[in-house]
Amino acid sequence: MTAAAGGPVVAPARMFLAEAVAAVDVDGVRAVWRAAYAAGEPRWYRDRIAAIGRARGDAGPMPAAA
């Protein structure tokens, strides 16, 4: 598959925010946060994921960035 301009098609990046919204519980959101961290997503993006987890209910703090 190639792009309209003739270049290679790049697979879309993983949509961590959508995964966090779709998570069933806070533990699921935490798993998404950890995956985003491992993928090197920036702090502001991980903070948005953490906010989704906090909105789900208080089950303890989201993991801190190293």
N, C-alpha and C positions, 0 to 999 in steps of 0.2 A: 504494500500500500504506500502511496506517496501523497504528499500534500498538493494542493492546487497549484502552488508555485513550483512544483517539481522536486521539492526537498522531502526528506524522510518524515514520516508521521511520528510524532512523539506521543507516547502513551500519556493520558492525563494523569496528573499527580493524584495521589491518594487524598480523598476529601475527608480529613479528620473531623472537621466541624460537623459534617453531615453524619458521620459515624457516631459522634458524641450525642447528637440530638436523637439518633435512632437507638441508642443504648437503652437496655431494659432497666438498668439500675445504676447506682453510683459506682459500683465496682466495674461495670462496663465502661463508664466514662473514664475511670482511672486507667483502664487498660488502653483506651484510645490515647490518653495523655502520654502514657509511657511510650507508645508506638510513635507518637509525634516527636517526642524528645529524642528517641533513638534515630529517627529520620532526619534530625537536625533542624526541625522547624523552629522559627524564631520565638523568642520569649513572648511577644505580644500575641502570637497565634496560640501558644499553649495557655496563656492567661484566659483567652476566650473559651477554650475547652474547659478550663478549671471553673469558670463562671457557670457553665452549663451544669457541671457536677454539683456546685454549691446550690444551684437552683433546684436540683433534684431532692435536696434534703441534707441534713447534717449527718454524715456518717464518718466524720473525721476529716482532717485536712487533706488536700490534694498533695501529691508528692512534690517535694521541693526540688528545684533545679540545682544541679551540682555545679 
